[in-house]
C-alpha cells in the first residue's frame, strides 16, 4: 500500500529534476485548454472597458436567448402578438426551447453573428461548431495522452524531445486514442448527471491517459475498465492527497494575496490590485510549480499502482508493454541515457519515432524559403479566416492584400528558420526568442500600415499586456508556439516535400507565385483590402447593441457617438 507522503516526495523530486521540461508541457496544456486552464486564464483576459470605455461596457453584457436568435433568423417580429409563433412563445414554449437547446448555444450564437441568412448561415455556423468540437476531441484530448507519455519518459531517461509529446498524432494510433478519450468523457458526462458519480468517476478514470500513453493499442472500453481496476480502493486516498496539495499551494496563497490585494486597493484605489494582479500571481505559482508538481505526483502514483498490479497478476504484462516505465526514478543527477533502453523496443511507437526523424537543423535553399514563405502565408490566411468562421460564422478575406496569403506569417516563419538556428537545440529558448522576434515584426508591421494607410488591420486594445494595441501577450504566445511547430515539425516536413520537386519546377513555381504576389501587392498598395471584419474595429461596438431593446439603444447612442 502506497504512502501519501512518499508519493508526494517522489513526485516533487521528479518534477524538480525535470523542471523546465515539465513546466513547458504544463504551460502548453494550460494555454490550449487541455488541462490546468485557470493557470493561463490571465493571458486570455480581455478588458472591454479599455476598448469601449466604462460607459459602454453595458452593451457587451447583454445576452440573446436561443429563441430570440431563431426568431431573428426566421425574420419574425418578436413584438407581433398576432403571429402564431409569438403566441406559442407566450405559452411558456420559449423557456422550454431555451432549456432544450442549451447544449447547442454555440451554434445559435454563431448563427446570430453570421451575416449570411438562410441555409448559408446555418452551414457556416455548423462548420464553426464542428471545427471547435473536432479540435477539442481530436487534438486537445489526445494531447493529454501525449503529455502523460512525456511525463513517464521524464522519469527514466534524459534528453526528452517533443516527439514524446506528439507521438499520439501518428495516424496509426491517433484514431484509437481519439475514440478512447471521447468514450471516457462521454461516460464522465453521463455519470456527472447523477452528481454523486461526478467525483467518483473523476478518480476512477484518472489512469486512462497513462494507460493509453504506455499502450495506445488498448481498446477504449478496455482502458476505462483497467483504470477502474487500478483505482479501486484508491479514490479516497487520491482525494485526500489532492486536498493536501491544494490547501498549502493554491488556497493559502490565494487567501494571502487576496488580503494583500484588498489592502493595496484601499491604499491606492486601484481595483486591479484586488483582482487582476493577485489572481495573476496565483496563476503564475500554479504555472511554474503546482501544475508540474501534481503531474509528477500522479505519474509516480501510476508507476506504483502499475507495479502493484504486476505483482498481483503477471497477466498485466500484456497491458504494461514498456518495462522501463516501471524502473525506479533515479536519485540525484538525472541518468544520461541518450536513447531508449533496449526493452523499450516493445513499445509499438518505438520504431516509428526512430525511423522518421525530422532534421530540424537542416538548411533551406533560396527556392525552399520562397515556397515556405508562401506556404506559411497561406496557412496564416487560413488560420484567420477560420477563426472568423468558427467564432462569428462569417467569411472574411483577412489581410491587407486580396490573395489568399498573409505575408506577416510567412515573414515570421522564414526569419525564425534563418536567424534562430543556434537556439534550435533548446525548445523553450526557441519559444521565448520566437515570441520576441514575431512580436517585433507584428508591432512594426502594424505601425507601418497605420502610417501608410491611416487604418489598422488588427487591434489588441483590451487584451492583457498589450502594447499600444499592436501586440499582446496572448498573440505572442500563439506565435511562439506556432514557430516551435514550424521549426521542429512543419518546416522540416515541408522541406522534405519540396526536395521531391524537380529543381526547374521548384524555381518556376516560386517565380509564378512571386509574380502573382507582386501584382497583388502593387494593387493593394493603392487600394488596400479593408472593410467589415478586416479594419472596422469601431463598427462592431454598435453592432453588439442589436441585442438591446430599442429604448436602451436610444439611450446609449449618444454615448457611442461621443
N, C-alpha and C positions, 0 to 999 in steps of 0.2 A: 504494500500500500504506500502510495507516494506521500511525501511530506510537503505541505504547502510552502513552508519557509525555504526548504531546499530547492523546490522547483523555481521559486521566485529568484533565489540566489543564482541558480544556474542560468535562468533566463536573462538576468541582468548582466552576468559575465559575458554571455554570448552576444548580447546587444552592444556592450561597450567595446568588445573586440572587433565588432563589425559596424561601428557606429555610423560612419559616413555612408556606407552602402545601404544599411537598413533605414536610416533617416531619409535617404534619397528615394527609396522604394515606397516608404510610407507617405512621403510628400506626394509622389505621383498618384498613389491611391486616393489620397485626400483631395487633390486638385481635380481629378477626373470624376470624383463622386463614387468611387468603388467602395471605399471604407474611410473611416475617420473623417467624415465630411465636415464636422464642426471645426476641425483644426484649420481648414483652409477657407472658412466662411468669410473671414475679414478681407481676403484677397478679392472676393466677388462682391464686396459691399458697394452699393450704389446709392449716393445721396441725391434724391430727387430735388431737394431744396436747392442744391448748388446749381442745378440745371434750370429749374423753373422759377426759383425764388420761393421764399417761405409762404407767400400769399397764394401761390398757385399749386401747392402740393395737393390741395383738396381735389384737383382734377385727376390725380393719379390714384386716389384712394377709393374710387368707385368700383363697383363690381356688377357685371351684367350677368343675369341668370341665363341658363341654357335655353329656357323657354323664350326669353326676350330675343336671344340670338336667332332662334328658329323663326320667330315672327319677322325679324328683320330680313332674314333670307327669303321668306315667303312673300315679302312686301305686304304684310298685313299691318294695318294701323292699330297699335295697341289701345288707342282711345276710341276705336269704333265699336261701341257696345252692341251694335246690330249684327256684327259679324258672328257667325255660329262658332268659330274657333274661340273668339274672345268670350262669348257667352259660356263656352265649356270651361275656359280658364277660370271664370268666376265661380265655378263649382268645384274648386279645390283640385282641379286637374294640374294646374301649373306647379304647385309644390310637389305633387307626386311625380310629375315628369322630371323636375329638377333632381329629385332624390334618386330616381332610377338611372338617370344619365350622369350622375356624379363621377363615376369612373372614366367617363369619356369627355370630361370638361376641357381637356387639352384640345380635342378635336373641335369642339364648339368654339373655343377661343380663337383657334386658327381660322375657322370658318368666318367668324365675325370680323377678324382683321383683314381677311382677303379682299382685295379689290375686284376680284373676278366673281361674277354672280353665277348662279345655277350650278350645273354639274362641274364646271371648271373649278369653281371654288371648293366644292366638295372633294374633288380629286386632289387638289393641291393640299388641302387640309389633311386628307387621309394620308398622302405621301409624307407630309411633315411628321405626323404622329407615328407612322410606320417606321420611318427612319430613326426616330428617337427610341422607339421600343427595340428595334433591331440592334442599335448601337449599345443599348443597356444590356441586352441579353447576350449578344454575340461578342462584345468587346469588353465591357466593364466587368461583367460577372466572370468571364473567362480570365481576365487579368488578375482576379483574386486568386485563382488557382496558380497562375504563374508566379505570383508573389510568394505563395506558400512553398513553391519549388525553390525559389531563390533563398528563402529563409532556411530551408532544410540543407541546402548546399553550403550555406554560410557556416554551418556547424562543423563540417568535415573537411573542407578544403579551402585553399586560398585562390585568389585571382578569379573571383566570380564575375562573369560577364553578363551583359543584358540578355544573352541567349537563354539563360536560365529563366528569366522573367517572361520572355516571349515564346518559350517553347510550345505553349498550347496552340499557337496560331498556325502551326503546320497543318495542312489540310487533312492529313490522315487522322488526326485526333481532335481537331478543333470542333467538329460537329458533335462528337461524343461528349466532350466537356460542356458544350452549349446545352445539350439536352439534359445532362446530369444537373447542371446548375439551375436550369429552368424548372425541372421537376422539384428540386429542393425548395425553390422559392414558392412554387405553387403549393406544395404541402405546407410550407411555413405559413403562407397566407390563409389557407383553409383552417389550419389549427388556430391562427390568431383570432378568427371569428368566435372562437369559444372563450376567448380572454384568458382562461386558465391555461390553455395549451400554449400561449404565446411565450412565456419564459421557459417552459419545459422544453419545447422544441428548439428554442434558441440555443440551448446547450446540447440537445440530442443530435442536432445536425452540425455541431461545431467542427467535427473532424472530416466532414465531407470534402472540403477543398484540399486538405492534407492528403487524404487517401487518393484523390484524383491526381494530385501533384506527383505522388510516388508511382501510381499505377493508373495512367489515363485510359487503359483498356477496360477498366471496371464498367459494368453496366450501371445506368443511373439508379435503378432501384437497389442494386447490389451495394453501391457506395453509400446510399442512405441507410440501408439495413446494417452495414458494417459500422457506420458511425454510431448508430444507436447502441449497438452491442459494446463498442468501446466506451461509450459514455454512460453505460448502465451502472448506476450507483455512484457516479462521479458528478452529477449535475449540481447538487447542493454544495459540494466542496468547491466546484468551479465558481459558483455564485459568491461564496464567501471570499474566495481568492480575488475575484473582481472587486468586491467591496473594499478589501484591504489595499488594493491598488488605487481605487477611485478616491477614497477618503483623504489620504495624505498628498496625492499627486494631482488631483483635479478639484475636489470640493474645497479643501482648505486654501489652496492658492486663490480660488475664485472668491472666497469669502474675504480673505485678506486684501486682495486687490480691489474688490468691490468697496470695502470700507475705505481704502485709500482713495478710491475714485470719488466717493461721496465727500471726503474731506477736501480734496483738491477742487471739486466743483463748488463747494461752499466758499473756498478762498478765492478762486479765480472767476467763478461764474460761468465756466465753460462746461457744457454738458458732455463734451467729447471725453473728458477725463472720466466721467461716470460710466459711460457705456463703451465707446469705441476702444480707447486705449487700454483700459483694464481688461476688456474681453480679448484684445489682440495679444496681450502678454500671456494670458492663459492659453490661447491658441498656439502661440509660439512654444510654450512649455510642452504642450501636447505634441507639437510637430517635431521638436528636437529631442524629446526624451520619452514621454509617456507612450506614444504610439509604438515606437520601436521596442520599448521595454515590454509592453503587453504582447507584442508579436513574438519576442524572444521567449517569454514565459510559456505561451501556448505551443510554440514549436518544441520546447523541451518537454512539455506535458505530452505532446503527441508521441515523442520518441519513448517516453516512459510507458504510456499505455500500449504502445506498439510492442514493446518488449514483454509486457505482461501477457498479452495475447499469444505471443510466440511461445512463451514458457508454458502456457496452459494447453495449447494445441498446436503441434507442428504444421497442421494444415494451413495455418495462417501464412506460411511461407509463400503460398500461391498468390496472396494478396500483397504482401510486402516484398516487392521484387528487387529492391535495391538494398542489399545488406549494409552498405556503407552508411546509410541513414540511421542505422541503429548504433553506430560507434559512439563511444563517449566523447563529449565535447572536450577538446584538449585544454589543459590548464596552461596558463602563462602565454607565451608568444604563440601566434597563430601558426599552425603547421604549413610549411611551404610545399604544397602539393601543386605542381604545375598543371596537372591534368587529373582526370578521374582515376580512382584506383581501379585495378583490373576487374573487381567483382561488379562494378557498376555497368559493365557491358551487358548485363541482363536487362538494363533499362531499355524499354522499347524506343526511346527517343535518342539514345546514345549515338547510334550510327548516323542518324540523320544530321545531328548537330555537328558531328566531326567530319562529315563528308560534304557539308555545304557551308563552309566558312566563307564569309564575305570579307574581302580585303578593304577595310576602311582606310588603310594607309596608301592606297593606290593613288597614282597621279592621273589627272584627266587632261586630254589634249584640247586644242582650241575648239574643234568641232564638237567634241564631247560637252564642253562647257556651254557652247551656244545651244545645243539641243537640251541640255539640262536646264538652262535658263528658261526656255520656252515650256518645258515640262512642268517646272515648279511655278511658273507664272500662270499656266493653265490650271494647275492644282489649286493655287490661291484663288483664282476666279471661281472655280467650282465650290471651294470652301465658303466663300462669302455669299455666293448665290444660294447655296444650300442652306446657310444659316437663315436667310430671309424666308426661304420656302418653309423651313421647319418651324421657325418661331413666329412668322407672320402670315404664312400661307400665300405669299405673293412672289412673283418672279421679278427680280430687279437685276439689270445688267450693271453690276458694280464696276467702279473704276473710272479713271479719267478718260480712258480710251474706249473704243466701240468694239474692238475684237475681244475674243474670249481669253484675255490674259490680264494679269495684274503684275506689272513689272517689278513692283516693290518686293514681292515674294521671290521672284527669280533672282533679283539682285542680292537679296539677303542670303539665299541658299548658296549661290555661287561664290560670294565673298567669304562665307564661312568655310566652304570647301578649299578655297585658295589660301586664306590667311591664318587659319587656326590649326594647321596640320600638326604643329608642335605640341598641342594640348589634347590631341585626339586620344592619347593613351589614358587620359583621366576624364571619364564621362561627366562627373559632377562639375569639374572645372570647365569642360566644354559647354555644359549647360549654362553656367554663370556667364562666361565670356560671350556666348551666343546671345544671351539676353541683352548684354550691354551693346554689342555690335548692332543687333537688329533694332534696338531702341534708338540708337543714334541715327540709323538710316531712316526710321519712321519719323523721328522728330524733324529732321531737316527736310524730308520729303513733304511733310505737312506744311512746314514753314515756307518752302519754295512755292508750292502750289497755291497757297493763300496769297503770297506776294505777287505771283504771276497772274492769277486769275481772280483774286479777290473773294474766293469762296473756299470752304473746307469740304473735303471728301470724307473725313471722319472727325469725330469729336468725342473725347473721353471725359468731358466735364461731368463731374458727379461720381466718377469711378474712384476707388480707393487709390491714393498715391498717384494721382495724375499730374502731369506737368504741362500747364497751360492748355489742357485738353488735347494735347498732341500725342502723348504716350501715357500709359498707366501700368501699374504692376501686373494686373491680370493679363494684359496683352503681351507684356514682356515675358511672362512665364510661358504663355502659349507659344511664343516664338522660340523660346529656349528649348522647350520640349520638341517642337517641330524640327529644329535644327539638329538635335540629337538623333531624331528619326532619319533625317536626311544623311547625316554623317555616317551612321553605323549600319543603316539598312537600305533605305531607298536609293541613296546616291550610288553605292557600290552595285546594287541590283540593276539599276538603270544603266550604269556604266557597262556591265556585262552584256546587257541587251544591245546597247549602242555598238559595242565591239563586234557584234554579229552583222551589223550593216556594212556592206562594202564601202571602202573609203570614198569612192566617187559619189555614190548615192548619199552618203552621210554629208558630204560637202554640199551637194545640190539641194538636199532638204534644208540644210541650215541657211543657204542663201535665199531660198524661196520664202522661208519663214521670216528671215531678216527683212526682205523686201516688203512683205505684207505689213510687218511691224512698223517699218519706217513710214510707209504710206499712211497707216493709221495714226502714227504719232504726228506727222505733219498736219493732217486734217484736224486732229484733236487739239493741237496747239492753238488753232484759231477758233475751233468750235468744240470745246471740251464736253465730254459726256456729263450731263448734270440733270437734276430733276428729282422727282419723288423717289424717296428711298435711297438716293445717291448723295445729294448735297443739302437737302432741305431738313436740316436738323432743328428748325424752329417751327415748321408747319405742324409737326406731329403733336406739338403741345396743344394746339387747338383741336386736332383730330381726336385726341383722347376725351375731349369734352362731349363727344356724341353720346357717351354713356350716361350723361347727366340729364335731369329733367329740364324742359325748356326754360322755366323760370330761374333755375340755378345757372344755366348757361348765360342768360341775360345779365345776371348779377356779376358773373366772372369775366365777361368780355371786356369791360373797362380795365380790369387788372391786366389781362393779357396784352391789351393794346399799349399800356404803359411800358 
